C-alpha cells in the first residue's frame, strides 16, 4: 500500500509528521493491505492563519483496485485529531464495503 501525504501551505508538512501518520494509517488498515493500492492523505487549515474552531481538515482517499476511490473528511481543532477522525472513518468505510462484498 502506497501512502501519499500532502499538506497545504499553512501546515508544517515535515518528515516526522508524514512518517508518523503514514505508519499509523498503515497499521490501522493493515487488514486491507492487499486490496488498497494507494492512500492519499490531505491535511490543511481551512481558515489559514485566522483562529477558528475545528478548522483543521483531513481528507483521506483510498484507492482500491477495480473500485471507485473512497473519500472521507474530518474536521477538528488540531491536525492530529482531524487525522485520527478521518482514519477511523476510512477504516469503517472499508470494513463495511468489504464485509458487504463477502456476503454476496
C-alpha positions in Angstrom: 0.0 0.0 0.0 1.5 3.3 -1.1 0.8 6.3 1.1 0.9 9.9 -0.3 0.9 12.7 2.3 0.0 16.3 1.3 -0.4 19.5 3.3 -1.5 23.0 2.4 0.9 25.9 2.9 -0.3 26.6 6.4 0.6 23.2 7.9 4.1 22.2 8.6 4.5 19.0 6.5 7.8 18.0 8.0 9.0 14.5 7.6 8.3 13.4 11.1 4.6 14.2 10.8 4.4 12.4 7.4 6.2 9.3 8.8 4.0 9.2 11.9 0.7 9.5 10.0 1.8 7.0 7.4 2.9 4.4 9.9 -0.4 4.9 11.9 -2.7 4.6 8.9 -0.8 1.5 7.6 -1.2 -0.2 11.0 -4.9 0.7 11.2 -5.6 -0.5 7.7 -3.2 -3.5 7.5 -6.1 -5.8 7.1 -6.7 -4.2 3.7 -3.1 -4.0 2.6 -3.6 -6.4 -0.3 -6.7 -4.5 -1.6 -5.6 -0.9 -1.3 -3.3 0.3 -4.0 -2.8 3.9 -2.7 -3.9 6.1 0.2 -3.8 9.9 -0.2 -3.9 12.0 3.0 -4.5 15.7 2.6 -4.2 17.9 5.7 -4.9 21.6 5.8 -6.1 24.6 7.8 -9.4 26.0 6.4 -9.0 29.4 8.0 -5.3 29.8 7.2 -3.8 31.9 10.0 -7.1 33.0 11.5 -8.4 31.4 14.6 -11.4 29.1 14.1 -13.0 26.1 15.8 -12.5 22.8 14.1 -10.7 24.5 11.2 -8.1 21.7 10.7 -9.2 19.3 8.0 -8.0 15.9 7.0 -9.2 14.2 3.8 -8.3 10.6 3.2 -8.8 9.0 -0.2 -8.4 5.2 -0.5 -7.8 3.8 -4.0 -8.9 0.1 -4.2 -8.2 -1.9 -7.3 -11.3 -2.2 -9.5 -13.4 0.2 -7.5 -14.1 3.9 -7.3 -12.0 5.9 -4.8 -13.4 6.1 -1.3 -13.1 9.5 0.4 -13.7 10.7 3.9 -13.2 14.1 5.6 -12.9 15.1 9.2 -12.6 18.5 10.8 -11.2 19.1 14.3 -9.3 21.7 16.3 -5.9 20.0 15.8 -4.3 18.2 12.8 -3.8 15.1 14.9 -7.5 14.9 15.9 -8.5 15.6 12.3 -6.3 12.8 11.1 -7.5 10.4 13.8 -11.1 11.1 13.0 -10.6 10.7 9.2 -8.6 7.4 9.7 -11.4 6.0 11.8 -13.9 6.9 9.2 -12.0 5.4 6.3 -11.5 2.1 8.3 -15.2 2.0 8.9 -16.0 2.6 5.2 -13.5 -0.1 4.1 -14.9 -2.6 6.7 -18.4 -2.0 5.5 -17.5 -2.2 1.8 -15.5 -5.5 2.1 -18.0 -7.1 4.6 -20.8 -6.5 2.1 -18.7 -8.0 -0.7 -18.1 -11.1 1.4 -21.8 -11.7 2.0 -22.7 -11.7 -1.8 
